[in-house]
């Protein structure tokens, strides 16, 4: 996906979408990876053995079809193969659909940022969620037959 396409989709998914220039700057970093399908994506930044979900966006007309789960699972598999041991993110406490997605993928709440997100007339806490990953080096060897 191009930075323009990412910005368009992000703007449809969120009240305050990121610009094409912001996506271009992020994608130019060798620590940032994009996992995408036609109507959604996840953008992840990795440093050493940790990674952070910067954003996960799904076109509102294509939600509830498993796309976010698929791109997230692809990202997790790739991160594990690269030796990443922990994946974390922030999610708005009032975003029930996203919280359900992350809980189903093994994320647990590990912290809270009071009043982090601004809504029309109120502030909403950000929940910090973390999921341990199994790095390829942690996988036990297959038993030998014979």
ChimeraX commands (.cxc) that place a marker at each C-alpha (Angstrom):
marker #1 position 0.00,0.00,0.00 radius 0.5
marker #1 position 1.21,3.49,-0.77 radius 0.5
marker #1 position 1.42,6.21,1.89 radius 0.5
marker #1 position -1.59,7.90,0.22 radius 0.5
marker #1 position -3.65,4.70,0.38 radius 0.5
marker #1 position -2.64,4.13,4.02 radius 0.5
marker #1 position -3.59,7.71,4.94 radius 0.5
marker #1 position -6.95,7.39,3.18 radius 0.5
marker #1 position -7.77,4.11,4.93 radius 0.5
marker #1 position -6.53,5.39,8.30 radius 0.5
marker #1 position -8.70,8.49,7.92 radius 0.5
marker #1 position -11.76,6.31,7.29 radius 0.5
marker #1 position -10.97,4.17,10.33 radius 0.5
marker #1 position -10.21,6.93,12.86 radius 0.5
marker #1 position -11.51,10.41,13.70 radius 0.5
marker #1 position -8.01,11.83,13.35 radius 0.5
marker #1 position -6.21,9.85,10.66 radius 0.5
marker #1 position -2.52,10.21,9.93 radius 0.5
marker #1 position -1.28,12.00,6.81 radius 0.5
marker #1 position 0.46,10.42,3.83 radius 0.5
marker #1 position 3.63,12.28,4.85 radius 0.5
marker #1 position 3.48,10.70,8.32 radius 0.5
marker #1 position 3.14,7.23,6.78 radius 0.5
marker #1 position 5.96,7.96,4.37 radius 0.5
marker #1 position 8.27,8.96,7.25 radius 0.5
marker #1 position 7.35,5.85,9.24 radius 0.5
marker #1 position 7.79,3.46,6.32 radius 0.5
marker #1 position 11.23,4.93,5.57 radius 0.5
marker #1 position 12.46,3.61,8.94 radius 0.5
marker #1 position 14.04,0.17,8.85 radius 0.5
marker #1 position 12.46,-0.60,12.24 radius 0.5
marker #1 position 8.89,-0.26,10.90 radius 0.5
marker #1 position 6.99,-3.07,9.17 radius 0.5
marker #1 position 3.65,-2.99,7.40 radius 0.5
marker #1 position 1.30,-5.98,7.20 radius 0.5
marker #1 position -1.65,-5.26,4.94 radius 0.5
marker #1 position -4.65,-6.50,3.04 radius 0.5
marker #1 position -6.69,-4.40,0.61 radius 0.5
marker #1 position -8.99,-2.98,3.31 radius 0.5
marker #1 position -6.82,-2.92,6.39 radius 0.5
marker #1 position -3.35,-2.98,7.86 radius 0.5
marker #1 position -1.20,-3.08,10.95 radius 0.5
marker #1 position 1.95,-0.98,11.31 radius 0.5
marker #1 position 4.56,-2.23,13.78 radius 0.5
marker #1 position 7.86,-0.83,15.03 radius 0.5
marker #1 position 10.50,-3.19,16.42 radius 0.5
marker #1 position 13.50,-2.33,18.55 radius 0.5
marker #1 position 15.82,-5.09,19.76 radius 0.5
marker #1 position 13.52,-7.91,20.98 radius 0.5
marker #1 position 10.36,-5.81,21.49 radius 0.5
marker #1 position 7.75,-4.51,19.07 radius 0.5
marker #1 position 4.93,-2.01,19.31 radius 0.5
marker #1 position 1.75,-1.85,17.28 radius 0.5
marker #1 position 1.70,1.75,16.10 radius 0.5
marker #1 position -1.73,1.44,14.52 radius 0.5
marker #1 position -4.16,-1.14,13.20 radius 0.5
marker #1 position -6.83,0.13,10.81 radius 0.5
marker #1 position -9.74,-1.53,9.05 radius 0.5
marker #1 position -12.03,0.15,6.55 radius 0.5
marker #1 position -15.36,0.61,8.39 radius 0.5
marker #1 position -17.24,-1.02,5.48 radius 0.5
marker #1 position -15.14,-4.18,5.83 radius 0.5
marker #1 position -15.09,-4.77,9.58 radius 0.5
marker #1 position -16.11,-8.01,11.30 radius 0.5
marker #1 position -14.73,-10.17,8.47 radius 0.5
marker #1 position -11.53,-11.38,10.16 radius 0.5
marker #1 position -9.15,-9.08,8.28 radius 0.5
marker #1 position -7.68,-7.42,11.40 radius 0.5
marker #1 position -7.15,-10.84,12.97 radius 0.5
marker #1 position -5.39,-12.10,9.82 radius 0.5
marker #1 position -2.96,-9.19,9.50 radius 0.5
marker #1 position -2.26,-9.29,13.24 radius 0.5
marker #1 position -1.56,-13.03,13.15 radius 0.5
marker #1 position 0.71,-12.58,10.12 radius 0.5
marker #1 position 2.59,-9.86,11.99 radius 0.5
marker #1 position 2.94,-12.00,15.13 radius 0.5
marker #1 position 4.26,-14.96,13.12 radius 0.5
marker #1 position 6.80,-12.75,11.33 radius 0.5
marker #1 position 7.90,-11.03,14.54 radius 0.5
marker #1 position 8.42,-14.38,16.23 radius 0.5
marker #1 position 10.54,-15.58,13.31 radius 0.5
marker #1 position 12.68,-12.44,13.73 radius 0.5
marker #1 position 13.32,-13.14,17.43 radius 0.5
marker #1 position 10.90,-10.59,18.87 radius 0.5
marker #1 position 9.88,-11.65,22.39 radius 0.5
marker #1 position 7.22,-9.08,23.35 radius 0.5
marker #1 position 4.55,-7.14,21.48 radius 0.5
marker #1 position 2.69,-4.24,23.05 radius 0.5
marker #1 position 0.23,-1.47,22.18 radius 0.5
marker #1 position -2.11,1.16,23.53 radius 0.5
marker #1 position -5.86,0.96,22.96 radius 0.5
marker #1 position -8.65,3.27,24.05 radius 0.5
marker #1 position -10.59,1.83,26.96 radius 0.5
marker #1 position -13.87,2.53,25.13 radius 0.5
marker #1 position -12.83,0.61,21.98 radius 0.5
marker #1 position -14.58,-2.65,22.77 radius 0.5
marker #1 position -14.09,-4.25,19.35 radius 0.5
marker #1 position -10.32,-3.68,19.38 radius 0.5
marker #1 position -10.04,-4.85,22.98 radius 0.5
marker #1 position -11.89,-8.07,22.10 radius 0.5
marker #1 position -9.59,-8.64,19.11 radius 0.5
marker #1 position -6.47,-8.18,21.21 radius 0.5
marker #1 position -7.77,-10.32,24.09 radius 0.5
marker #1 position -8.54,-13.14,21.64 radius 0.5
marker #1 position -4.94,-12.90,20.42 radius 0.5
marker #1 position -3.49,-13.27,23.92 radius 0.5
marker #1 position -2.86,-9.65,24.91 radius 0.5
marker #1 position -3.29,-8.73,28.57 radius 0.5
marker #1 position -3.58,-5.35,30.26 radius 0.5
marker #1 position -0.30,-4.29,31.83 radius 0.5
marker #1 position -0.91,-0.60,32.44 radius 0.5
marker #1 position -3.10,2.44,31.95 radius 0.5
marker #1 position -2.60,6.03,30.83 radius 0.5
marker #1 position -5.28,8.21,32.40 radius 0.5
marker #1 position -7.07,10.55,30.00 radius 0.5
marker #1 position -4.75,9.77,27.09 radius 0.5
marker #1 position -7.35,9.97,24.30 radius 0.5
marker #1 position -9.54,13.01,23.73 radius 0.5
marker #1 position -13.14,12.46,22.71 radius 0.5
marker #1 position -15.64,15.19,21.89 radius 0.5
marker #1 position -16.35,16.18,25.50 radius 0.5
marker #1 position -14.28,13.77,27.54 radius 0.5
marker #1 position -10.98,12.05,27.95 radius 0.5
marker #1 position -10.62,8.28,27.75 radius 0.5
marker #1 position -7.90,6.16,29.31 radius 0.5
marker #1 position -5.44,4.25,27.16 radius 0.5
marker #1 position -4.91,0.65,28.18 radius 0.5
marker #1 position -1.43,-0.75,27.71 radius 0.5
marker #1 position -1.65,-4.30,26.43 radius 0.5
marker #1 position 1.19,-6.79,26.13 radius 0.5
marker #1 position 1.59,-10.21,24.55 radius 0.5
marker #1 position 4.67,-12.37,24.99 radius 0.5
marker #1 position 5.96,-13.92,21.77 radius 0.5
marker #1 position 7.81,-17.17,21.31 radius 0.5
marker #1 position 10.98,-16.39,19.42 radius 0.5
marker #1 position 12.13,-19.00,16.92 radius 0.5
marker #1 position 15.16,-19.65,19.14 radius 0.5
marker #1 position 12.80,-20.56,22.02 radius 0.5
marker #1 position 11.04,-23.29,20.07 radius 0.5
marker #1 position 12.11,-26.74,21.24 radius 0.5
marker #1 position 13.60,-28.97,18.52 radius 0.5
marker #1 position 11.39,-31.53,16.83 radius 0.5
marker #1 position 11.84,-35.04,18.22 radius 0.5
marker #1 position 13.97,-37.25,16.00 radius 0.5
marker #1 position 12.32,-40.37,14.71 radius 0.5
marker #1 position 14.07,-43.55,14.36 radius 0.5
marker link #1:1,2 radius 0.2
marker link #1:2,3 radius 0.2
marker link #1:3,4 radius 0.2
marker link #1:4,5 radius 0.2
marker link #1:5,6 radius 0.2
marker link #1:6,7 radius 0.2
marker link #1:7,8 radius 0.2
marker link #1:8,9 radius 0.2
marker link #1:9,10 radius 0.2
marker link #1:10,11 radius 0.2
marker link #1:11,12 radius 0.2
marker link #1:12,13 radius 0.2
marker link #1:13,14 radius 0.2
marker link #1:14,15 radius 0.2
marker link #1:15,16 radius 0.2
marker link #1:16,17 radius 0.2
marker link #1:17,18 radius 0.2
marker link #1:18,19 radius 0.2
marker link #1:19,20 radius 0.2
marker link #1:20,21 radius 0.2
marker link #1:21,22 radius 0.2
marker link #1:22,23 radius 0.2
marker link #1:23,24 radius 0.2
marker link #1:24,25 radius 0.2
marker link #1:25,26 radius 0.2
marker link #1:26,27 radius 0.2
marker link #1:27,28 radius 0.2
marker link #1:28,29 radius 0.2
marker link #1:29,30 radius 0.2
marker link #1:30,31 radius 0.2
marker link #1:31,32 radius 0.2
marker link #1:32,33 radius 0.2
marker link #1:33,34 radius 0.2
marker link #1:34,35 radius 0.2
marker link #1:35,36 radius 0.2
marker link #1:36,37 radius 0.2
marker link #1:37,38 radius 0.2
marker link #1:38,39 radius 0.2
marker link #1:39,40 radius 0.2
marker link #1:40,41 radius 0.2
marker link #1:41,42 radius 0.2
marker link #1:42,43 radius 0.2
marker link #1:43,44 radius 0.2
marker link #1:44,45 radius 0.2
marker link #1:45,46 radius 0.2
marker link #1:46,47 radius 0.2
marker link #1:47,48 radius 0.2
marker link #1:48,49 radius 0.2
marker link #1:49,50 radius 0.2
marker link #1:50,51 radius 0.2
marker link #1:51,52 radius 0.2
marker link #1:52,53 radius 0.2
marker link #1:53,54 radius 0.2
marker link #1:54,55 radius 0.2
marker link #1:55,56 radius 0.2
marker link #1:56,57 radius 0.2
marker link #1:57,58 radius 0.2
marker link #1:58,59 radius 0.2
marker link #1:59,60 radius 0.2
marker link #1:60,61 radius 0.2
marker link #1:61,62 radius 0.2
marker link #1:62,63 radius 0.2
marker link #1:63,64 radius 0.2
marker link #1:64,65 radius 0.2
marker link #1:65,66 radius 0.2
marker link #1:66,67 radius 0.2
marker link #1:67,68 radius 0.2
marker link #1:68,69 radius 0.2
marker link #1:69,70 radius 0.2
marker link #1:70,71 radius 0.2
marker link #1:71,72 radius 0.2
marker link #1:72,73 radius 0.2
marker link #1:73,74 radius 0.2
marker link #1:74,75 radius 0.2
marker link #1:75,76 radius 0.2
marker link #1:76,77 radius 0.2
marker link #1:77,78 radius 0.2
marker link #1:78,79 radius 0.2
marker link #1:79,80 radius 0.2
marker link #1:80,81 radius 0.2
marker link #1:81,82 radius 0.2
marker link #1:82,83 radius 0.2
marker link #1:83,84 radius 0.2
marker link #1:84,85 radius 0.2
marker link #1:85,86 radius 0.2
marker link #1:86,87 radius 0.2
marker link #1:87,88 radius 0.2
marker link #1:88,89 radius 0.2
marker link #1:89,90 radius 0.2
marker link #1:90,91 radius 0.2
marker link #1:91,92 radius 0.2
marker link #1:92,93 radius 0.2
marker link #1:93,94 radius 0.2
marker link #1:94,95 radius 0.2
marker link #1:95,96 radius 0.2
marker link #1:96,97 radius 0.2
marker link #1:97,98 radius 0.2
marker link #1:98,99 radius 0.2
marker link #1:99,100 radius 0.2
marker link #1:100,101 radius 0.2
marker link #1:101,102 radius 0.2
marker link #1:102,103 radius 0.2
marker link #1:103,104 radius 0.2
marker link #1:104,105 radius 0.2
marker link #1:105,106 radius 0.2
marker link #1:106,107 radius 0.2
marker link #1:107,108 radius 0.2
marker link #1:108,109 radius 0.2
marker link #1:109,110 radius 0.2
marker link #1:110,111 radius 0.2
marker link #1:111,112 radius 0.2
marker link #1:112,113 radius 0.2
marker link #1:113,114 radius 0.2
marker link #1:114,115 radius 0.2
marker link #1:115,116 radius 0.2
marker link #1:116,117 radius 0.2
marker link #1:117,118 radius 0.2
marker link #1:118,119 radius 0.2
marker link #1:119,120 radius 0.2
marker link #1:120,121 radius 0.2
marker link #1:121,122 radius 0.2
marker link #1:122,123 radius 0.2
marker link #1:123,124 radius 0.2
marker link #1:124,125 radius 0.2
marker link #1:125,126 radius 0.2
marker link #1:126,127 radius 0.2
marker link #1:127,128 radius 0.2
marker link #1:128,129 radius 0.2
marker link #1:129,130 radius 0.2
marker link #1:130,131 radius 0.2
marker link #1:131,132 radius 0.2
marker link #1:132,133 radius 0.2
marker link #1:133,134 radius 0.2
marker link #1:134,135 radius 0.2
marker link #1:135,136 radius 0.2
marker link #1:136,137 radius 0.2
marker link #1:137,138 radius 0.2
marker link #1:138,139 radius 0.2
marker link #1:139,140 radius 0.2
marker link #1:140,141 radius 0.2
marker link #1:141,142 radius 0.2
marker link #1:142,143 radius 0.2
marker link #1:143,144 radius 0.2
marker link #1:144,145 radius 0.2
marker link #1:145,146 radius 0.2
view
